[in-house]
Amino acid sequence: MVCETRRNNSYGQAGELSALLWVTMGGFIWLTLCSGHAVNTQQLLKR
């Protein structure tokens, strides 16, 4: 029982870290896409 709980805890920490990493990467990619889209829109408006 103790071993099972300990394993779940360590796995939970790893899961939280990977989730945080994915959220950070996703946010960075989303910002890059949004900023790139904004630049493209400005260039189109200038024409």
DSSP file (Angstrom, degrees, kcal/mol; ACC not computed):
  #  RESIDUE AA STRUCTURE BP1 BP2  ACC     N-H-->O    O-->H-N    N-H-->O    O-->H-N    TCO  KAPPA ALPHA  PHI   PSI    X-CA   Y-CA   Z-CA
    1    1 A M     >        0   0    0      0, 0.0     4,-2.2     0, 0.0     5,-0.2   0.000 360.0 360.0 360.0 -46.0    0.0    0.0    0.0
    2    2 A V  H  >  +     0   0    0      1,-0.2     4,-2.7     2,-0.2     5,-0.2   0.921 360.0  50.1 -65.7 -42.2    2.8    2.4    0.9
    3    3 A C  H  > S+     0   0    0      1,-0.2     4,-2.6     2,-0.2    -1,-0.2   0.910 109.8  51.4 -62.4 -40.7    4.8    1.5   -2.2
    4    4 A E  H  > S+     0   0    0      1,-0.2     4,-2.3     2,-0.2    -1,-0.2   0.928 111.9  46.2 -61.5 -45.3    1.7    2.0   -4.4
    5    5 A T  H  X S+     0   0    0     -4,-2.2     4,-2.3     1,-0.2    -2,-0.2   0.911 112.3  50.7 -64.1 -42.2    1.1    5.5   -2.9
    6    6 A R  H  X S+     0   0    0     -4,-2.7     4,-2.4     1,-0.2     5,-0.2   0.916 110.6  49.0 -63.3 -42.1    4.7    6.5   -3.2
    7    7 A R  H  X S+     0   0    0     -4,-2.6     4,-2.5     1,-0.2    -1,-0.2   0.913 111.0  50.2 -64.2 -41.6    4.8    5.4   -6.9
    8    8 A N  H  X S+     0   0    0     -4,-2.3     4,-2.5    -5,-0.2    -1,-0.2   0.885 110.1  51.1 -63.8 -37.5    1.6    7.3   -7.6
    9    9 A N  H  X S+     0   0    0     -4,-2.3     4,-2.3     2,-0.2    -2,-0.2   0.938 111.2  46.0 -65.9 -46.4    3.1   10.4   -5.9
   10   10 A S  H  X S+     0   0    0     -4,-2.4     4,-2.2     1,-0.2    -2,-0.2   0.907 114.6  48.6 -63.9 -39.8    6.3   10.3   -7.9
   11   11 A Y  H  X S+     0   0    0     -4,-2.5     4,-2.8    -5,-0.2    -1,-0.2   0.888 109.1  53.9 -65.9 -37.8    4.3    9.7  -11.1
   12   12 A G  H  X S+     0   0    0     -4,-2.5     4,-2.5     2,-0.2    -2,-0.2   0.906 108.2  49.1 -63.1 -41.2    2.0   12.6  -10.2
   13   13 A Q  H  X S+     0   0    0     -4,-2.3     4,-2.4     2,-0.2    -1,-0.2   0.930 112.5  47.4 -63.7 -44.2    4.9   15.0   -9.8
   14   14 A A  H  X S+     0   0    0     -4,-2.2     4,-2.7     1,-0.2     5,-0.2   0.901 111.7  51.6 -63.2 -39.7    6.3   13.8  -13.2
   15   15 A G  H  X S+     0   0    0     -4,-2.8     4,-2.5     1,-0.2    -1,-0.2   0.904 109.7  49.0 -63.5 -40.7    2.9   14.3  -14.8
   16   16 A E  H  X S+     0   0    0     -4,-2.5     4,-2.7     2,-0.2    -2,-0.2   0.909 111.7  49.6 -64.9 -41.0    2.6   17.8  -13.4
   17   17 A L  H  X S+     0   0    0     -4,-2.4     4,-2.5     2,-0.2    -2,-0.2   0.942 113.3  45.1 -63.7 -46.9    6.1   18.7  -14.7
   18   18 A S  H  X S+     0   0    0     -4,-2.7     4,-2.7     2,-0.2    -1,-0.2   0.898 113.5  50.8 -65.0 -38.6    5.3   17.3  -18.2
   19   19 A A  H  X S+     0   0    0     -4,-2.5     4,-2.6    -5,-0.2    -1,-0.2   0.925 110.9  48.5 -63.3 -43.4    1.9   19.1  -18.1
   20   20 A L  H  X S+     0   0    0     -4,-2.7     4,-2.5     1,-0.2    -2,-0.2   0.903 111.5  50.5 -62.3 -40.4    3.6   22.3  -17.1
   21   21 A L  H  X S+     0   0    0     -4,-2.5     4,-2.9     2,-0.2     5,-0.2   0.925 111.1  48.0 -62.9 -44.5    6.1   21.9  -19.9
   22   22 A W  H  X S+     0   0    0     -4,-2.7     4,-3.0     2,-0.2    -2,-0.2   0.903 111.8  49.7 -63.7 -40.6    3.4   21.2  -22.5
   23   23 A V  H  X S+     0   0    0     -4,-2.6     4,-2.6     2,-0.2    -1,-0.2   0.920 112.7  47.4 -63.9 -42.7    1.5   24.3  -21.3
   24   24 A T  H  X S+     0   0    0     -4,-2.5     4,-2.4     2,-0.2    -2,-0.2   0.942 115.2  44.9 -63.7 -47.1    4.6   26.5  -21.5
   25   25 A M  H  X S+     0   0    0     -4,-2.9     4,-2.8     1,-0.2     5,-0.2   0.921 113.8  50.2 -62.3 -43.7    5.5   25.1  -25.0
   26   26 A G  H  X S+     0   0    0     -4,-3.0     4,-2.7    -5,-0.2    -1,-0.2   0.912 111.3  48.2 -62.3 -42.4    1.9   25.5  -26.2
   27   27 A G  H  X S+     0   0    0     -4,-2.6     4,-2.5     2,-0.2    -1,-0.2   0.899 112.1  49.4 -64.0 -40.4    1.7   29.1  -24.9
   28   28 A F  H  X S+     0   0    0     -4,-2.4     4,-2.4     2,-0.2    -2,-0.2   0.925 113.4  45.7 -65.4 -43.9    5.0   29.9  -26.6
   29   29 A I  H  X S+     0   0    0     -4,-2.8     4,-2.7     2,-0.2    -2,-0.2   0.911 112.7  51.5 -64.2 -41.3    3.9   28.4  -29.9
   30   30 A W  H  X S+     0   0    0     -4,-2.7     4,-2.6    -5,-0.2    -2,-0.2   0.913 110.8  47.9 -62.6 -42.7    0.5   30.2  -29.6
   31   31 A L  H  X S+     0   0    0     -4,-2.5     4,-3.0     2,-0.2     5,-0.3   0.916 111.8  50.4 -63.4 -42.7    2.3   33.5  -29.0
   32   32 A T  H  X S+     0   0    0     -4,-2.4     4,-2.6     1,-0.2    -2,-0.2   0.930 112.8  45.9 -61.4 -45.3    4.6   32.9  -31.9
   33   33 A L  H  X S+     0   0    0     -4,-2.7     4,-2.7     2,-0.2    -2,-0.2   0.917 114.5  48.1 -64.3 -42.7    1.7   32.1  -34.2
   34   34 A C  H  X S+     0   0    0     -4,-2.6     4,-2.5     2,-0.2    -2,-0.2   0.928 113.6  46.0 -65.0 -45.1   -0.3   35.1  -33.0
   35   35 A S  H  X S+     0   0    0     -4,-3.0     4,-2.2     2,-0.2    -1,-0.2   0.910 114.5  48.5 -65.4 -40.7    2.6   37.5  -33.4
   36   36 A G  H  X S+     0   0    0     -4,-2.6     4,-2.4    -5,-0.3    -2,-0.2   0.903 111.9  49.4 -64.3 -40.6    3.4   36.1  -36.9
   37   37 A H  H  X S+     0   0    0     -4,-2.7     4,-2.4     2,-0.2    -2,-0.2   0.886 109.6  51.8 -65.1 -39.1   -0.3   36.4  -37.8
   38   38 A A  H  X S+     0   0    0     -4,-2.5     4,-2.4     2,-0.2    -2,-0.2   0.911 109.8  49.1 -64.3 -41.9   -0.4   40.0  -36.6
   39   39 A V  H  X S+     0   0    0     -4,-2.2     4,-2.4     1,-0.2    -2,-0.2   0.926 111.5  49.2 -63.5 -44.2    2.7   40.8  -38.7
   40   40 A N  H  X S+     0   0    0     -4,-2.4     4,-2.2     1,-0.2    -2,-0.2   0.898 110.8  50.6 -61.9 -40.0    1.1   39.2  -41.8
   41   41 A T  H  X S+     0   0    0     -4,-2.4     4,-2.4     2,-0.2    -1,-0.2   0.908 109.7  50.1 -64.8 -41.8   -2.1   41.1  -41.2
   42   42 A Q  H  X S+     0   0    0     -4,-2.4     4,-2.1     2,-0.2    -2,-0.2   0.913 110.4  49.9 -63.4 -41.7   -0.3   44.4  -40.9
   43   43 A Q  H  X S+     0   0    0     -4,-2.4     4,-1.2     1,-0.2    -1,-0.2   0.902 111.3  49.0 -63.9 -39.6    1.6   43.7  -44.1
   44   44 A L  H  < S+     0   0    0     -4,-2.2     3,-0.2     1,-0.2    -1,-0.2   0.896 110.8  50.3 -66.3 -38.7   -1.7   42.9  -45.9
   45   45 A L  H  < S+     0   0    0     -4,-2.4    -1,-0.2     1,-0.2    -2,-0.2   0.849 103.5  59.7 -68.2 -33.1   -3.2   46.1  -44.6
   46   46 A K  H  <        0   0    0     -4,-2.1    -1,-0.2     1,-0.3    -2,-0.2   0.850 360.0 360.0 -65.0 -32.6   -0.3   48.2  -45.8
   47   47 A R     <        0   0    0     -4,-1.2    -1,-0.3    -3,-0.2    -2,-0.2   0.520 360.0 360.0 -68.9 360.0   -1.0   47.1  -49.3
